[in-house]
Amino acid sequence: MQVGFFFWPFSPDLVGRVAEAAEGFGFDMIGIADTPGNAMDPWIAATLVAQATTRSRISLCVSNLTSRHPAASAAAIASLDLLAPDRAILGIGTGHSGTTNLGLPRSTIAEMEAGTRFMQALLAGQPATWQGRTAHLPWVKRPSPVFVAASGPKALGSAGATANGAFVNFGIDGENLKRTEAAVRQGAAAVSRNPDDVEVWQIAALDCNRDGTAARQRIGAILAFMAGGYILQGDPTARGVPAELCDAIGELRRRYSTRPGAADAALVDELGLFDYLSRRFAIYGTPEQCRDQMLAAQAAGLSRVMFTVSLAADPVATVELFGREVLPALQT
């Protein structure tokens, strides 16, 4: 199994400590979120990670097409590749906290497809047109892959049709793993792409803590952020939500915050959603509990996972503890 994680870069010190832990314990990928309303600039953080590591891949997980011009993002990832050759990945999404907290709109799926193709062309050294204007990055040395964040069936199919990879937010239980990976493969096959050329990473929340109660208390906030903000948007039944929980999910969507905290964790409990959301979207608890949950997910078909550790009780300690006591069991 390949295992990575992404985080909100709250400070240069945190970035350095997380990078050191990731490299030391053998995580496959380090992702930096683009969420300027919550944390420091992701490209500065990615540069710090590149300078502190030699092996782990480095991804923007994820940016968007609204707050940053896609040509500027393409130039930035190509620049990162000069610091970390063949390790840089540009992740793009429709926008969540990275746009909402700046008062900007999200992108449509059609815009995502066009933006992905535009950046891929630029990263291949070709001139490309975006919204009627042409850009060119002739200095680019090699094409960095462009990944798309996707949750719903249309977005998953679009990722399969256009992107080099996908960060999939839909759940790590067996049923949803099969459902999402099939949607990506169908999207690729529809345009005569080899589905195996699309690198799929599943997203989940992680809080690994010797104090299982502390992990349980904190994981609810990121569950509200993930489920309420984008994964379970639209028709909840089409997103795999049991009928008896649809009203509660609707209330979660109305009340969650794009700056998640204790109130969001309390909201998940108030609505009776913790057990359902944590089973579907999270690995949490003591190292022993996390190991058991991960082995079950691996048996269900999980092969690549990117964990969000931003709101863990202690993000660095979570990475270190998981890396020391859980990761070895997944790499045998």
Contacts in CASP RR format, 6 or more apart in sequence:
PFRMAT RR
TARGET T0000
AUTHOR 0000-0000-0000
METHOD contacts of the structure
MODEL  1
MQVGFFFWPFSPDLVGRVAEAAEGFGFDMIGIADTPGNAMDPWIAATLVA
QATTRSRISLCVSNLTSRHPAASAAAIASLDLLAPDRAILGIGTGHSGTT
NLGLPRSTIAEMEAGTRFMQALLAGQPATWQGRTAHLPWVKRPSPVFVAA
SGPKALGSAGATANGAFVNFGIDGENLKRTEAAVRQGAAAVSRNPDDVEV
WQIAALDCNRDGTAARQRIGAILAFMAGGYILQGDPTARGVPAELCDAIG
ELRRRYSTRPGAADAALVDELGLFDYLSRRFAIYGTPEQCRDQMLAAQAA
GLSRVMFTVSLAADPVATVELFGREVLPALQT
1 294 0 8 1.000
1 298 0 8 1.000
1 302 0 8 1.000
1 303 0 8 1.000
1 304 0 8 1.000
1 305 0 8 1.000
1 330 0 8 1.000
1 331 0 8 1.000
2 28 0 8 1.000
2 29 0 8 1.000
2 201 0 8 1.000
2 303 0 8 1.000
2 304 0 8 1.000
2 305 0 8 1.000
3 27 0 8 1.000
3 28 0 8 1.000
3 304 0 8 1.000
3 305 0 8 1.000
3 307 0 8 1.000
3 327 0 8 1.000
3 330 0 8 1.000
4 22 0 8 1.000
4 27 0 8 1.000
4 28 0 8 1.000
4 29 0 8 1.000
4 30 0 8 1.000
4 31 0 8 1.000
4 56 0 8 1.000
4 201 0 8 1.000
4 305 0 8 1.000
4 306 0 8 1.000
4 307 0 8 1.000
5 22 0 8 1.000
5 27 0 8 1.000
5 29 0 8 1.000
5 30 0 8 1.000
5 31 0 8 1.000
5 206 0 8 1.000
5 306 0 8 1.000
5 307 0 8 1.000
5 308 0 8 1.000
5 309 0 8 1.000
5 319 0 8 1.000
6 30 0 8 1.000
6 31 0 8 1.000
6 32 0 8 1.000
6 33 0 8 1.000
6 59 0 8 1.000
6 61 0 8 1.000
6 306 0 8 1.000
6 307 0 8 1.000
6 308 0 8 1.000
6 309 0 8 1.000
6 310 0 8 1.000
7 14 0 8 1.000
7 18 0 8 1.000
7 31 0 8 1.000
7 32 0 8 1.000
7 33 0 8 1.000
7 308 0 8 1.000
7 309 0 8 1.000
7 310 0 8 1.000
7 315 0 8 1.000
8 33 0 8 1.000
8 35 0 8 1.000
8 38 0 8 1.000
8 39 0 8 1.000
8 310 0 8 1.000
9 15 0 8 1.000
9 32 0 8 1.000
9 33 0 8 1.000
9 39 0 8 1.000
9 40 0 8 1.000
9 41 0 8 1.000
9 42 0 8 1.000
9 44 0 8 1.000
9 45 0 8 1.000
10 39 0 8 1.000
10 40 0 8 1.000
11 40 0 8 1.000
12 40 0 8 1.000
12 45 0 8 1.000
12 48 0 8 1.000
14 315 0 8 1.000
14 316 0 8 1.000
15 32 0 8 1.000
15 45 0 8 1.000
15 48 0 8 1.000
15 49 0 8 1.000
16 48 0 8 1.000
16 49 0 8 1.000
16 52 0 8 1.000
17 316 0 8 1.000
18 30 0 8 1.000
18 49 0 8 1.000
18 315 0 8 1.000
18 316 0 8 1.000
18 319 0 8 1.000
19 30 0 8 1.000
19 48 0 8 1.000
19 49 0 8 1.000
19 52 0 8 1.000
19 53 0 8 1.000
19 56 0 8 1.000
20 52 0 8 1.000
21 27 0 8 1.000
21 316 0 8 1.000
21 319 0 8 1.000
21 320 0 8 1.000
21 323 0 8 1.000
22 30 0 8 1.000
22 53 0 8 1.000
22 56 0 8 1.000
22 319 0 8 1.000
23 52 0 8 1.000
23 53 0 8 1.000
23 54 0 8 1.000
23 55 0 8 1.000
23 56 0 8 1.000
25 319 0 8 1.000
25 320 0 8 1.000
25 323 0 8 1.000
25 324 0 8 1.000
25 327 0 8 1.000
26 55 0 8 1.000
26 56 0 8 1.000
26 323 0 8 1.000
26 327 0 8 1.000
27 56 0 8 1.000
27 319 0 8 1.000
27 323 0 8 1.000
27 327 0 8 1.000
28 56 0 8 1.000
28 57 0 8 1.000
28 304 0 8 1.000
29 56 0 8 1.000
29 57 0 8 1.000
29 58 0 8 1.000
29 59 0 8 1.000
29 89 0 8 1.000
29 201 0 8 1.000
29 306 0 8 1.000
30 49 0 8 1.000
30 53 0 8 1.000
30 56 0 8 1.000
30 57 0 8 1.000
30 58 0 8 1.000
30 59 0 8 1.000
31 49 0 8 1.000
31 58 0 8 1.000
31 59 0 8 1.000
31 60 0 8 1.000
31 61 0 8 1.000
31 306 0 8 1.000
32 42 0 8 1.000
32 45 0 8 1.000
32 46 0 8 1.000
32 49 0 8 1.000
32 58 0 8 1.000
32 59 0 8 1.000
32 60 0 8 1.000
32 61 0 8 1.000
33 39 0 8 1.000
33 42 0 8 1.000
33 61 0 8 1.000
33 62 0 8 1.000
33 308 0 8 1.000
33 310 0 8 1.000
34 42 0 8 1.000
34 60 0 8 1.000
34 62 0 8 1.000
34 63 0 8 1.000
34 64 0 8 1.000
34 67 0 8 1.000
34 68 0 8 1.000
34 98 0 8 1.000
35 42 0 8 1.000
35 97 0 8 1.000
35 98 0 8 1.000
35 101 0 8 1.000
36 67 0 8 1.000
36 98 0 8 1.000
36 101 0 8 1.000
36 102 0 8 1.000
37 97 0 8 1.000
37 98 0 8 1.000
37 101 0 8 1.000
37 102 0 8 1.000
37 259 0 8 1.000
38 97 0 8 1.000
38 101 0 8 1.000
38 259 0 8 1.000
39 45 0 8 1.000
39 310 0 8 1.000
42 60 0 8 1.000
42 63 0 8 1.000
43 60 0 8 1.000
43 76 0 8 1.000
43 80 0 8 1.000
46 58 0 8 1.000
46 60 0 8 1.000
46 80 0 8 1.000
46 88 0 8 1.000
47 80 0 8 1.000
47 83 0 8 1.000
49 56 0 8 1.000
49 58 0 8 1.000
50 58 0 8 1.000
50 80 0 8 1.000
50 83 0 8 1.000
50 84 0 8 1.000
50 87 0 8 1.000
50 88 0 8 1.000
51 83 0 8 1.000
53 84 0 8 1.000
53 87 0 8 1.000
56 87 0 8 1.000
57 87 0 8 1.000
57 88 0 8 1.000
57 89 0 8 1.000
58 80 0 8 1.000
58 84 0 8 1.000
58 87 0 8 1.000
58 88 0 8 1.000
58 89 0 8 1.000
59 88 0 8 1.000
59 89 0 8 1.000
59 90 0 8 1.000
59 91 0 8 1.000
59 147 0 8 1.000
60 73 0 8 1.000
60 77 0 8 1.000
60 89 0 8 1.000
60 90 0 8 1.000
60 91 0 8 1.000
60 92 0 8 1.000
61 91 0 8 1.000
61 147 0 8 1.000
61 149 0 8 1.000
61 167 0 8 1.000
61 306 0 8 1.000
62 91 0 8 1.000
62 92 0 8 1.000
62 93 0 8 1.000
62 147 0 8 1.000
62 149 0 8 1.000
62 167 0 8 1.000
63 73 0 8 1.000
63 90 0 8 1.000
63 91 0 8 1.000
63 92 0 8 1.000
63 93 0 8 1.000
64 92 0 8 1.000
64 93 0 8 1.000
64 94 0 8 1.000
64 95 0 8 1.000
64 98 0 8 1.000
64 99 0 8 1.000
64 106 0 8 1.000
64 107 0 8 1.000
65 92 0 8 1.000
65 93 0 8 1.000
65 107 0 8 1.000
65 111 0 8 1.000
65 112 0 8 1.000
65 115 0 8 1.000
66 95 0 8 1.000
66 99 0 8 1.000
66 104 0 8 1.000
66 105 0 8 1.000
66 106 0 8 1.000
66 107 0 8 1.000
67 98 0 8 1.000
67 99 0 8 1.000
67 102 0 8 1.000
67 104 0 8 1.000
69 130 0 8 1.000
70 92 0 8 1.000
70 115 0 8 1.000
70 118 0 8 1.000
70 119 0 8 1.000
70 130 0 8 1.000
71 118 0 8 1.000
71 119 0 8 1.000
71 122 0 8 1.000
71 130 0 8 1.000
71 135 0 8 1.000
71 137 0 8 1.000
73 90 0 8 1.000
73 92 0 8 1.000
73 119 0 8 1.000
74 90 0 8 1.000
74 118 0 8 1.000
74 119 0 8 1.000
74 122 0 8 1.000
74 123 0 8 1.000
74 137 0 8 1.000
74 140 0 8 1.000
75 122 0 8 1.000
75 137 0 8 1.000
76 90 0 8 1.000
77 88 0 8 1.000
77 89 0 8 1.000
77 90 0 8 1.000
77 123 0 8 1.000
77 144 0 8 1.000
78 88 0 8 1.000
78 123 0 8 1.000
78 137 0 8 1.000
78 139 0 8 1.000
78 140 0 8 1.000
78 141 0 8 1.000
78 144 0 8 1.000
80 88 0 8 1.000
80 144 0 8 1.000
81 87 0 8 1.000
81 88 0 8 1.000
81 141 0 8 1.000
81 142 0 8 1.000
81 144 0 8 1.000
82 141 0 8 1.000
85 141 0 8 1.000
85 142 0 8 1.000
86 142 0 8 1.000
88 144 0 8 1.000
89 144 0 8 1.000
89 145 0 8 1.000
89 146 0 8 1.000
89 147 0 8 1.000
90 119 0 8 1.000
90 123 0 8 1.000
90 144 0 8 1.000
90 145 0 8 1.000
90 146 0 8 1.000
90 147 0 8 1.000
91 146 0 8 1.000
91 147 0 8 1.000
91 148 0 8 1.000
91 149 0 8 1.000
91 167 0 8 1.000
92 112 0 8 1.000
92 115 0 8 1.000
92 116 0 8 1.000
92 119 0 8 1.000
92 146 0 8 1.000
92 147 0 8 1.000
92 148 0 8 1.000
92 149 0 8 1.000
93 107 0 8 1.000
93 112 0 8 1.000
93 148 0 8 1.000
93 149 0 8 1.000
94 106 0 8 1.000
94 107 0 8 1.000
94 108 0 8 1.000
94 109 0 8 1.000
94 112 0 8 1.000
94 149 0 8 1.000
94 155 0 8 1.000
94 230 0 8 1.000
95 106 0 8 1.000
95 107 0 8 1.000
96 106 0 8 1.000
96 229 0 8 1.000
96 230 0 8 1.000
96 258 0 8 1.000
97 225 0 8 1.000
97 258 0 8 1.000
97 259 0 8 1.000
98 104 0 8 1.000
99 105 0 8 1.000
99 106 0 8 1.000
100 106 0 8 1.000
100 258 0 8 1.000
101 258 0 8 1.000
101 259 0 8 1.000
109 154 0 8 1.000
109 155 0 8 1.000
109 158 0 8 1.000
112 148 0 8 1.000
112 155 0 8 1.000
112 158 0 8 1.000
112 162 0 8 1.000
113 158 0 8 1.000
113 161 0 8 1.000
113 162 0 8 1.000
114 130 0 8 1.000
115 130 0 8 1.000
116 146 0 8 1.000
116 148 0 8 1.000
116 162 0 8 1.000
116 163 0 8 1.000
117 128 0 8 1.000
117 162 0 8 1.000
118 128 0 8 1.000
118 129 0 8 1.000
118 130 0 8 1.000
118 135 0 8 1.000
119 128 0 8 1.000
119 146 0 8 1.000
120 143 0 8 1.000
120 146 0 8 1.000
120 162 0 8 1.000
120 164 0 8 1.000
121 127 0 8 1.000
121 128 0 8 1.000
122 128 0 8 1.000
122 135 0 8 1.000
122 136 0 8 1.000
122 137 0 8 1.000
122 140 0 8 1.000
123 137 0 8 1.000
123 140 0 8 1.000
123 143 0 8 1.000
123 144 0 8 1.000
123 146 0 8 1.000
124 140 0 8 1.000
124 143 0 8 1.000
125 136 0 8 1.000
125 137 0 8 1.000
125 138 0 8 1.000
125 140 0 8 1.000
125 143 0 8 1.000
126 136 0 8 1.000
127 134 0 8 1.000
127 135 0 8 1.000
127 136 0 8 1.000
128 134 0 8 1.000
128 135 0 8 1.000
128 136 0 8 1.000
129 135 0 8 1.000
145 164 0 8 1.000
145 165 0 8 1.000
145 199 0 8 1.000
146 163 0 8 1.000
146 164 0 8 1.000
146 165 0 8 1.000
147 163 0 8 1.000
147 164 0 8 1.000
147 165 0 8 1.000
147 166 0 8 1.000
147 167 0 8 1.000
147 199 0 8 1.000
147 201 0 8 1.000
148 155 0 8 1.000
148 158 0 8 1.000
148 159 0 8 1.000
148 162 0 8 1.000
148 163 0 8 1.000
148 165 0 8 1.000
148 166 0 8 1.000
148 167 0 8 1.000
149 166 0 8 1.000
149 167 0 8 1.000
149 168 0 8 1.000
149 169 0 8 1.000
149 203 0 8 1.000
150 156 0 8 1.000
150 157 0 8 1.000
150 158 0 8 1.000
150 159 0 8 1.000
150 166 0 8 1.000
150 167 0 8 1.000
150 168 0 8 1.000
150 169 0 8 1.000
150 184 0 8 1.000
151 168 0 8 1.000
151 169 0 8 1.000
151 170 0 8 1.000
151 230 0 8 1.000
151 231 0 8 1.000
151 233 0 8 1.000
151 239 0 8 1.000
152 170 0 8 1.000
152 183 0 8 1.000
152 239 0 8 1.000
153 183 0 8 1.000
153 238 0 8 1.000
156 166 0 8 1.000
156 168 0 8 1.000
156 170 0 8 1.000
156 180 0 8 1.000
156 183 0 8 1.000
156 184 0 8 1.000
156 187 0 8 1.000
157 183 0 8 1.000
157 184 0 8 1.000
157 186 0 8 1.000
157 187 0 8 1.000
157 188 0 8 1.000
157 190 0 8 1.000
158 187 0 8 1.000
159 165 0 8 1.000
159 166 0 8 1.000
159 168 0 8 1.000
159 184 0 8 1.000
159 187 0 8 1.000
159 198 0 8 1.000
160 166 0 8 1.000
160 184 0 8 1.000
160 185 0 8 1.000
160 187 0 8 1.000
160 188 0 8 1.000
160 193 0 8 1.000
160 195 0 8 1.000
160 198 0 8 1.000
161 187 0 8 1.000
161 188 0 8 1.000
161 190 0 8 1.000
161 191 0 8 1.000
161 193 0 8 1.000
163 198 0 8 1.000
164 197 0 8 1.000
164 198 0 8 1.000
164 199 0 8 1.000
165 198 0 8 1.000
165 199 0 8 1.000
165 200 0 8 1.000
165 201 0 8 1.000
166 184 0 8 1.000
166 198 0 8 1.000
166 199 0 8 1.000
166 200 0 8 1.000
166 201 0 8 1.000
167 201 0 8 1.000
167 203 0 8 1.000
167 306 0 8 1.000
168 180 0 8 1.000
168 181 0 8 1.000
168 184 0 8 1.000
168 200 0 8 1.000
168 201 0 8 1.000
168 202 0 8 1.000
168 203 0 8 1.000
169 203 0 8 1.000
169 226 0 8 1.000
169 230 0 8 1.000
169 231 0 8 1.000
170 176 0 8 1.000
170 179 0 8 1.000
170 180 0 8 1.000
170 202 0 8 1.000
170 231 0 8 1.000
170 239 0 8 1.000
171 177 0 8 1.000
171 180 0 8 1.000
171 202 0 8 1.000
171 203 0 8 1.000
171 204 0 8 1.000
171 231 0 8 1.000
171 280 0 8 1.000
171 281 0 8 1.000
172 202 0 8 1.000
172 204 0 8 1.000
172 280 0 8 1.000
172 281 0 8 1.000
172 283 0 8 1.000
172 297 0 8 1.000
172 300 0 8 1.000
172 302 0 8 1.000
172 305 0 8 1.000
173 279 0 8 1.000
173 280 0 8 1.000
173 297 0 8 1.000
173 300 0 8 1.000
174 297 0 8 1.000
174 300 0 8 1.000
174 301 0 8 1.000
174 302 0 8 1.000
176 240 0 8 1.000
176 280 0 8 1.000
177 202 0 8 1.000
177 300 0 8 1.000
177 301 0 8 1.000
177 302 0 8 1.000
180 200 0 8 1.000
180 202 0 8 1.000
181 200 0 8 1.000
184 195 0 8 1.000
184 198 0 8 1.000
184 200 0 8 1.000
185 195 0 8 1.000
185 198 0 8 1.000
187 193 0 8 1.000
187 195 0 8 1.000
188 194 0 8 1.000
188 195 0 8 1.000
188 197 0 8 1.000
188 198 0 8 1.000
189 195 0 8 1.000
199 304 0 8 1.000
200 304 0 8 1.000
201 304 0 8 1.000
201 305 0 8 1.000
201 306 0 8 1.000
202 302 0 8 1.000
202 304 0 8 1.000
202 305 0 8 1.000
202 306 0 8 1.000
203 226 0 8 1.000
203 305 0 8 1.000
203 306 0 8 1.000
203 307 0 8 1.000
203 308 0 8 1.000
204 281 0 8 1.000
204 282 0 8 1.000
204 283 0 8 1.000
204 305 0 8 1.000
204 306 0 8 1.000
204 307 0 8 1.000
204 308 0 8 1.000
205 219 0 8 1.000
205 222 0 8 1.000
205 223 0 8 1.000
205 226 0 8 1.000
205 281 0 8 1.000
205 282 0 8 1.000
205 283 0 8 1.000
205 284 0 8 1.000
205 307 0 8 1.000
205 308 0 8 1.000
205 311 0 8 1.000
206 282 0 8 1.000
206 283 0 8 1.000
206 284 0 8 1.000
206 290 0 8 1.000
206 307 0 8 1.000
206 308 0 8 1.000
206 309 0 8 1.000
206 312 0 8 1.000
206 318 0 8 1.000
206 322 0 8 1.000
207 215 0 8 1.000
207 218 0 8 1.000
207 219 0 8 1.000
207 282 0 8 1.000
207 284 0 8 1.000
207 285 0 8 1.000
207 309 0 8 1.000
207 311 0 8 1.000
207 312 0 8 1.000
207 313 0 8 1.000
207 318 0 8 1.000
208 215 0 8 1.000
208 283 0 8 1.000
208 284 0 8 1.000
208 285 0 8 1.000
208 286 0 8 1.000
208 287 0 8 1.000
208 290 0 8 1.000
208 312 0 8 1.000
208 318 0 8 1.000
208 321 0 8 1.000
208 322 0 8 1.000
208 325 0 8 1.000
208 326 0 8 1.000
209 215 0 8 1.000
209 284 0 8 1.000
209 285 0 8 1.000
209 286 0 8 1.000
209 312 0 8 1.000
209 313 0 8 1.000
209 314 0 8 1.000
209 317 0 8 1.000
209 318 0 8 1.000
209 321 0 8 1.000
210 286 0 8 1.000
210 287 0 8 1.000
210 321 0 8 1.000
211 286 0 8 1.000
211 313 0 8 1.000
212 284 0 8 1.000
212 285 0 8 1.000
212 286 0 8 1.000
212 289 0 8 1.000
214 313 0 8 1.000
215 284 0 8 1.000
215 285 0 8 1.000
215 286 0 8 1.000
215 312 0 8 1.000
215 313 0 8 1.000
216 284 0 8 1.000
216 285 0 8 1.000
217 265 0 8 1.000
217 313 0 8 1.000
218 265 0 8 1.000
218 311 0 8 1.000
218 312 0 8 1.000
218 313 0 8 1.000
219 265 0 8 1.000
219 278 0 8 1.000
219 282 0 8 1.000
219 284 0 8 1.000
219 311 0 8 1.000
219 312 0 8 1.000
220 264 0 8 1.000
220 265 0 8 1.000
220 268 0 8 1.000
220 269 0 8 1.000
220 274 0 8 1.000
220 277 0 8 1.000
220 278 0 8 1.000
221 260 0 8 1.000
221 261 0 8 1.000
221 262 0 8 1.000
221 264 0 8 1.000
221 265 0 8 1.000
221 268 0 8 1.000
221 311 0 8 1.000
222 260 0 8 1.000
222 282 0 8 1.000
222 308 0 8 1.000
222 310 0 8 1.000
222 311 0 8 1.000
223 265 0 8 1.000
223 268 0 8 1.000
223 273 0 8 1.000
223 274 0 8 1.000
223 277 0 8 1.000
223 278 0 8 1.000
223 281 0 8 1.000
223 282 0 8 1.000
224 252 0 8 1.000
224 256 0 8 1.000
224 257 0 8 1.000
224 260 0 8 1.000
224 264 0 8 1.000
224 265 0 8 1.000
224 267 0 8 1.000
224 268 0 8 1.000
225 256 0 8 1.000
225 257 0 8 1.000
225 258 0 8 1.000
225 260 0 8 1.000
225 264 0 8 1.000
225 311 0 8 1.000
226 281 0 8 1.000
226 308 0 8 1.000
227 249 0 8 1.000
227 252 0 8 1.000
227 256 0 8 1.000
227 273 0 8 1.000
227 277 0 8 1.000
227 281 0 8 1.000
228 249 0 8 1.000
228 252 0 8 1.000
228 253 0 8 1.000
228 256 0 8 1.000
229 253 0 8 1.000
229 256 0 8 1.000
229 258 0 8 1.000
231 239 0 8 1.000
231 281 0 8 1.000
232 239 0 8 1.000
232 241 0 8 1.000
232 249 0 8 1.000
232 252 0 8 1.000
232 253 0 8 1.000
233 239 0 8 1.000
233 253 0 8 1.000
236 245 0 8 1.000
236 246 0 8 1.000
236 249 0 8 1.000
236 250 0 8 1.000
237 243 0 8 1.000
237 246 0 8 1.000
241 249 0 8 1.000
242 276 0 8 1.000
245 273 0 8 1.000
245 276 0 8 1.000
248 271 0 8 1.000
248 272 0 8 1.000
248 273 0 8 1.000
249 273 0 8 1.000
251 271 0 8 1.000
252 267 0 8 1.000
252 268 0 8 1.000
252 271 0 8 1.000
252 273 0 8 1.000
255 267 0 8 1.000
256 264 0 8 1.000
256 267 0 8 1.000
257 263 0 8 1.000
257 264 0 8 1.000
260 311 0 8 1.000
261 311 0 8 1.000
268 274 0 8 1.000
268 277 0 8 1.000
278 284 0 8 1.000
283 290 0 8 1.000
283 293 0 8 1.000
283 294 0 8 1.000
283 297 0 8 1.000
283 307 0 8 1.000
284 290 0 8 1.000
284 293 0 8 1.000
287 321 0 8 1.000
287 322 0 8 1.000
287 325 0 8 1.000
287 326 0 8 1.000
290 322 0 8 1.000
290 326 0 8 1.000
291 325 0 8 1.000
291 326 0 8 1.000
291 329 0 8 1.000
294 302 0 8 1.000
294 326 0 8 1.000
294 329 0 8 1.000
294 330 0 8 1.000
295 329 0 8 1.000
295 330 0 8 1.000
297 305 0 8 1.000
298 330 0 8 1.000
307 322 0 8 1.000
309 315 0 8 1.000
309 318 0 8 1.000
309 319 0 8 1.000
312 318 0 8 1.000
END
